[in-house]
């Protein structure tokens, strides 16, 4: 008879294969060269120069840049290099999309590992299928955007961290390395480090153990971040921790007349382009950061309303991947009817997962299992930090796997409760017979 663990692995594998198939099918249909000066086309431009051996430089001026965090441009640069030096098709969107399909399937399995450790086998299998079928994650697979890569790295870090109850130093280092790679893709994920501090503090009474774990984790992260910061200091002649787009993102969300969403405005014009030179890029970032902070200081009460509007925009729907693969309306190759149908399907799926996920967050808060706080607090940090900038449905994509884990935990708890009541009813009937 097949053991429960073996059946669990087979179901998770089936979900991962299903997720891979759906993602590959979408990539074959939707991957196209991006148009316009949007994020996907800029990523493609950087990848082209990295593959040529020029490094991470502006594709207009050849000046060194750090506008985007380096993780995703170098990921694409490596794929572009492979397309030029191997029999792979010379088609970056296609090959990158197929690589992201593999990462998406891996994320399905990694999330199942986390769910099994924190909420049991049933939750693990449910999590795997929820993510395998999740429409907007499938849509993102075909776009040259960083979310798919980040999700795989971040879930990998969590899976290694929770693999066994006792956390050994090798696993701590392995988790930290994956997390550091995720930080190089999405720096605001550094907000998860305080989450680890809280979870470990609740788990352990010995503060020395907590301090030692944090020191190791942060040292490994520093091994990834510091060399890049030094590169920026040497090549750009200025201090840039990871990227220079903070000023733009802050100013978009904080200026007179800010709506809470993405809004290009003259209030964020410094008079020079970030592509002019490395010095101009750094000046632009610092000036807009200072300008945004001044706007906040001048009208701090407005920030409360803006945060609420940003949150509404972030959580209102979940089909932005459809927009991204079409270069944000610059390449409308999907018919209006099909796009509307896919958007409705994606949003309906999202609303169901969101409702169950919020309930699951409550389920996961358990004094007897403080490790479950990892999912709850990491999800909160993942969506809270972007609210300091501007609202965009894309910003919650990194929280979706955590939401799926919580939703599956809620479903598993409900199923267990129903089963327990049925067994109690059967037992009561037997006793009265």
N, C-alpha and C positions, 0 to 999 in steps of 0.2 A: 504494500500500500504506500502511495506517495506521501512523504511527510509534508507537514504544513509549510516548513521552510522551503522545501523544493517547489511546492505549488506556488508559493509566494514569488519565488525567483522567476518561475516560468511566466506568471501573469505580468510581472514587471517587465520582463524581457519582451513579452508580446506587446505591451503598451509602447515600449521604446521602439520596436520595429514598426508598429503602426504609426507612431509619431514621425519616424524617419520617412516612411513612405509618403505620408501626407505632405511633409515639408519638401521632399525631393520633387513631388508632383507640382507643388506650388512654384518652386524655383524654376522648373522647366517651363512653366507657363508665364511667370511674371518677371523673371530676371531680365533687365534691359539696361543699357548704358544710361546713367542719370543725365538729366538735362538741367541747364541753368546753373546759377551759383548758389545751390542749396547744399546742405550738409553731405548727402551722398556723393555729389559730383566733386566737392572739395576733398573728401576722403579719397576718391579715386585719383584725383590729381596728385595728392601727396604720395599715394601708393606708387604711382608711375615713377616719380623721381627717386623714391627710396629704392625701387627695384633697379633703377639705372645706376645706383651707387652714389647719388648726390646727397643722400641723407634726408632728414626732415627739413625741407626748405619750401619757401613759397613758390608755387608753380608759375607765378607771374614775374617775380623779380630774382628768384634764386637765393634770396636772403634766408638765413636760418630762422625758423619759426618754432613757437611752442603754443600756437593758438589753441589747438585741441590737445587734450591729454595724449601722450604718445602711444598708448597701448594699441588702439584700433588702427591708426595709420600704419604702424609697423606690422601688425597682423595682415593687413591688406597688402602692404609692400612685399611681404614674404610670399603671399599667394601670387601676386603679380610676377615676382621673380620666378616662381615655379612654372607659371604659364609660358615663360620665355625660354626656359632651359630644360623643360621636360616635354613629353608628348601630350601633356594636358592642353586642352583647347586654349587658344589665346583670347580668352573671354573672361575678364575679371568678374563682372557681375554673376556670370554662371558658375564659375569655379568657386568664388567666394560664397555664393549662395549654397552650393553643395557642401562646402566645409561647414557653413552655419547650420545646415540641416543635420549634419553629424553632431555638432555641438548641441543643437536643440534636443536630439534624441538622448545624448548623454545627460542633459539636464533633467530629462524625465526620470532616468535611473537614479541620479544623484539626489533629487528631491525625494524619491521613494526611500532612499537610505535614511535621510533625515526624518521623514515621517514615521518610518518603522521604529526608529530609536525613541522617538518622542511620543508617539501615539499608537503604535501597534501595527500588526501585519495588515489588517483590513484598511487602515488609513494609508498605508504605504501603497497598496494596490490601487486604491481610489485616487490618490495623488498622481500616480503614474498615468492613469487614464485621463484624468482631468487635464493634465498638462499636455499629454499627447494630442488631445483633440482641441486644445485651446486655440480658437481662431486667430486672435491677434498675434499670438506668438508664432503661428504658422505664417501669417502675413509678413512679419518682421524678418523671417528667414530670407526672403527675397530682396530685402533692402540693404544697401550698404550703410548700415547703422550699427552702433556698438552694443546694443542691448543684448543680442543673442550671445555674443562672446562674454559679456559681463556676467550674464546669468549662469553660464556654464562654470566660469571661474569661481564665482561667489558660492554657488551651491556645492561645488567641489570642496571649497574651504570648509563649509559647514558640515558636509558629509564626513570628511576626515576628522573634524573636531569631535563629532558625536558618535563615531563608529563604535567605540566601546566606552563603558562608564568611566573607567580609569584612564586619564589622559596622560599618555607617555610623552616624553620629550620629542622623540622622532615624529609622532603624530602632530604635536604642537607646531613643530617647525614646518612640517609638510602643509598643514592648514594655513600657517602664516604665509608661506610662499605663494600658495594659490590666492590667498586674500590680497597679498601685495600686488600680484599680477592684475587682480580685479581693480585695485586702487589706481594702477597705471592706465586703466581704461576709463574709470569713473571715480575721480578723486573724492567726491563727496561721500563715498562709502567709508571713508575714514571715521565717519560718525558712528560706525558699528563698534569701534574699539571701546568706547565707554560702555556699550551694551555688554561686551565681554566682561568688563570689569564688574558690572553689576551682577551678572549671572554667576560669575565665579565667586564673588563675595557672598552671595546668598547660599551657594552650594557648600562653601568651605568656611570653617571657623578660623583656620590659620591664615592670617593676613599675609604671612611671609610666602605662602604658596601662591596666593593671588598676585602678589608683587612680582614673584619670579616668573610666573606665566606671562604677565603683561610685558615684562622686560624682554623676554625671549620673543614674544610676538612682535613687539614694536621694533626690536633690533632687526628682525628679518625684513619687516616692511621698509625700514631705513636702508637696508642693503639694496633695495630696488629703487627707492625714491632719490636717495642722495646722489648717486651717479648722474641721474638725469638733471638734478638741480645744478650740479657742478658743470655739466655740459652747457646748460643755459647760461651760467655765469661766464663761462669761457667764450662760447660762441655768440651769445647775445649781449654780453657785457652788462648784465644786470641780473638781479636776484629774481628768479621765477621758480617757485617750488615745483609745479607740474605744468601749468598751462596759463594762458593769458586771456582767456575768454570770460573770466569772472566779472570784469568791469562791464562788458556788454550785457551779460545776463542780469547783473544787478540793476543797471540803468534802464533796461527794458521794463523791469518790474517796478522801478522807483523813479518816477519823474512826474512833473505836473500833468495831470490828465491820464495817468496810468490806469488801464482798465483791468489789470490782473492777468491779462493774456499777453501773447506775443504781439508787440507793437513797435514797428520801426518808426522812429520819430527824430526830428531835428534836435530834440533835447539831448540825444545821445550822439551827436555829431561833434567830433573834436577838431575837425578841419583837416585831418590827415588819415590816410588809410593804414590799416594794420599791415598791409602788404608792401608799404613803401620801404621799410627797413626794420631791422630788429629793434633799434632804438625807438622808432615810431610805434611799433607794436607794444612795447613795454609802457611808453608814455600814455598811449591810448588806454590801456588797461588800468593804469593807476589813476588817470584823470577821471575816467568814468566811475571807478570805484569810489573815489572821493566825492564825486558829484552825487552819486546815489546815496551815500551816507549823509550828505548835507540835506538832500531831499527828505530823508527819514527824520533827521534832527529837526527840520523846520516844521514838519507836520506828523509827529509820531502817532497821533490818534488815527490818521488815515490808514496806518499799517494794519490795524485790526480788520477794517473792511476789505483791504486788499488781500490779506491772507485768506479771508473767507471766499473772495471771488476767485483767487488762484485755486483753492481747493475744489470749488465747484467745477472749474474748467478741467482740472486734473481728473476728477472722478465722474464726469458727466457721461462719458462713453468710452469705448475701448476698441476702436477699429482704425487707429491712426496709421497702422502698417499699410493699409490699402492706399492711403494718401501718399505715403512715402515711396512705394514702388512705382507710383505714377509721377514722381518728381514734383509732388505737391501741386498737382493740376497742370503741370507743364507738358505732360505726356499722358493724356487721357485715353489709354488703350483699352481699358475695361469699360464695357457699355454701362450706361447709366442705370439700366434695370438690374444688371448683374451686380454692380457695385452696391446698389441700394439693398439688394437681397443679402449680400455678404455682410454688409454693415449691420443690418438688423439681426442676422444670425449671431454675429460677434458680440453685439451689445447685449442681446438676450442671454447669451452664455455668460458673459461677464457679470451681469446683474445677479444671476443665480449664484455664481461663485462668490461674489462680493457679499451677498446676504449670508450665505453659509459661512464664509470666511470670518466675518465679524462675530458671528455666534461662536465659531471655533476659537477665536482669540480668547473669549471668556472661558471656554472649556480648558484651554491650555494653561491658564493661570491656576496653578495648583501648588499649595505650600509644600506638599509632599514631593513634588517634582519640579524644583526650581530650574532645572535645565530647560524646561519647556518655555521659560521666559525668553529664551534665545530667539525663537521665532516671533513672538509677540513684540519684543522690543526692537529687534532688527527690522521688522516690517514698519514699525512706527518711525524709526530713524530714517529708513529708506524713503518714505514719502514726506517726512517733515522737512528735511533739509532743502529740497527743491522749492518748497513754499516760500523760502527767503528770496527767490528770484522771480519767476513768473509762472503762470499756470499753463500746462500743456499735458494732454492725455498721455503722451509718450513718457513723461517723467515717472509714471507709476508702473511701467512695464517691469522694472527690476523687482518690484514688490509682488508681482503676480505669482511666482512660485511659492513664496511664503504664504500668500493668501490661499493658494490651492492646498497647501499642507494643513492650514487651519481649517479650511472648509471640510477637508477629508476627516480631520479629527472630530469635527462636529457631527458629520454623518456617521462615523464609526461609533461615537458615543450614543447617538440616537438609536442606531441599530442594536447596540448592546442593551440599552434600556428596554426597548420593545421586546427583545428576546427574553430578557430577565422577567418581564411581566408576564409573558406567555408561559414561561416555565413555572412561574409562581401560580398562575391560574390553573395549569394542568395539575400541579401538585395539590392545590386546594380541592380540585374536582376529585382526584384520586382519594384524598383523605376522607371526603364526605361520602364516597361510594360504599 
